[in-house]
Amino acid sequence: MISLKKYLDGAGPGSSEDETSEAPELLAVTIDAYCSSLQEMGNCGLDVCPGLGKDLKQSLAKLSKSLSTDSSCQQVDATQRAVREKLQDWGGRAANHYREKAAEVKEILLVMASTAESVGSKDQRCAQQFSDVTNRLQTIANLDDLTQIRSSIERSAADLKTSIERMTAEGKAVVDQLKGEVTKFQTRLEEAEHTASCDSLTGLRSRFSVEGQIESRMNSSYPFCVAIIDIDGFKKVNDDYGHIVGDELLQMFSSELKSRCRTEDIVGRWGGDEFIILLDCPLQVATGQTDRLREWICGNYTVHTARGSMKLRVEASVGLAEHCKGETMKTLLARADAKMYQHKAASRKVASAVKP
C-alpha cells in the first residue's frame, strides 16, 4: 500500500520524464500484486476458519475491485484503512469462535468430572446402608426370640434389596447421562474434523487433510503418486466475470474432477485454482489415469454471469510425480508442481503456434 501511494505521488508535478513514463506501468503491476495478496489473504482466512473465512474473502475481494490505476491517494488510504479494519474485525471474531469451541470442550469435561463425583457420593450412601444392615444382623446373634430374629432378617433383606435396586437404577441413570454427554461430544468432534478436512467452497478434501494422507503413505512401503492440477487462465475468468462466477466454475470443475477419479483416489483442493490427487499406484498406472482424467475434465463449462448463461472453455495443466523412498513431502510436491508448470509452458507454446 505504501508503494501504491509512492507511485501516485511520484506521478505528480516535479517528477522526471522517465519516472512519469514508468509510473503508470509500475502502478498497474503494484495494484495487481496487492489485489492478488488480498485474494490470498481471503483464501488463507477460509482455510484457517471455514466458518468465518467466507465473509472475509468476499469483503477483501470487494475492496480489491475498488482499486484501479485511476485511484487517488485518498482512495488508496481509504482502502488501506478498510482492509486493516476488516482483518482486525475478522481476527477478533475468529478468536471468539475458537474460544467458544474451547468452552464447549471444557463444559463436557466438567460434566464428566461431576458425574464421576456423584458416583462416588452414591457409593458412600450405599456403603452406609450396607453398614447399617450389617450392624443389625450382628445384633440378632444376641437375641433369643426367634420371632424377633426372623423379623430383623426380613427387614434387613428388604433394606438390602431396596439399596441394590436403587444402586442399579442410579447407576444406570449415571451411565445413560454419561453416554449422552459422550455422544454429544463425539458428534461435535466429528463435525469439527469434517470442517477441518473439507474445503468449504468445493466440498473436496482440504490441503491439511491431503497432507495428512501423504504423510501416512510415506511411512508405508507401497508406491503412490501425487498429481497437481491447475486451471489454465483462471485469473482471467475472475477479472472478466467476477469472483462469483469464478467460484461457480471452481465448484463445477471440482465436481467433475471428483466424479472422474477412482473411488480410492484422494482428491483435494490445494489452493486457489489448484487441485491435488493422491493415487495409490506406481507411476505408469498413474500416468494413464491422469491422461484420461485430463481429457474428461477439460472442455466447455456453462456458468451464469450478469449477462446470462455463458460457455467457457476450460483447459488444465497436470504435473505428476511418484514418491521416492526417503523423499520428503516438500520435495515430492515440488517435483509435481514443476511438472505441472512444464505442462503449462508446453501448452502455451502449442497455443501460440496455432494462433492465426
C-alpha positions, 0 to 999 in steps of 0.5 A: 500500500505504501508503494501504491501511494509512492507511485501516485505521488511520484506521478505528480508535478516535479517528477522526471520524464522517465519516472512519469513514463514508468509510473503508470506501468509500475502502478498497474503491476503494484495494484495487481500484486496487492489485489492478488495478496488480498485474494490470498489473504481471503483464501488463507482466512477460509482455510484457517476458519471455514466458518468465518473465512467466507465473509472475509474473502468476499469483503477483501475481494470487494475492496480489491475491485475498488482499486484501479490505476485511476485511484487517488491517494485518498482512495488508496488510504481509504482502502488501506484503512478498510482492509486493516479494519476488516482483518482486525474485525475478522481476527477478533471474531475468529478468536471468539469462535475458537474460544467458544469451541474451547468452552464447549470442550471444557463444559463436557469435561466438567460434566464428566468430572461431576458425574464421576463425583456423584458416583462416588457420593452414591457409593458412600450412601450405599456403603452406609446402608450396607453398614447399617444392615450389617450392624443389625444382623450382628445384633440378632446373634444376641437375641433369643426370640426367634420371632424377633430374629426372623423379623430383623432378617426380613427387614434387613433383606428388604433394606438390602434389596431396596439399596441394590435396586436403587444402586442399579437404577442410579447407576444406570441413570449415571451411565445413560447421562454419561453416554449422552454427554459422550455422544454429544461430544463425539458428534461435535468432534466429528463435525469439527474434523469434517470442517477441518478436512473439507474445503468449504467452497468445493466440498473436496478434501482440504490441503491439511487433510491431503497432507495428512494422507501423504504423510501416512503413505510415506511411512508405508512401503507401497508406491503412490503418486501425487498429481497437481492440477491447475486451471489454465487462465483462471485469473482471467475468468475472475477479472472478466466475470467476477469472483462469483462466477469464478467460484461457480466454475471452481465448484463445477470443475471440482465436481467433475474432477471428483466424479472422474477419479477412482473411488480410492483416489484422494482428491483435494483442493490445494489452493486457489485454482489448484487441485491435488490427487493422491493415487495409490499406484506406481507411476505408469498406472498413474500416468494413464489415469491422469491422461484420461482424467485430463481429457474428461475434465477439460472442455466447455463449462456453462456458468451464469454471469450478469449477462446470462448463461455463458460457455467457457472453455476450460483447459488444465495443466497436470504435473505428476510425480511418484514418491521416492523412498526417503523423499520428503513431502516438500520435495515430492510436491515440488517435483509435481508442481514443476511438472505441472508448470512444464505442462503449462509452458508446453501448452502455451507454446502449442497455443501460440503456434496455432494462433492465426 
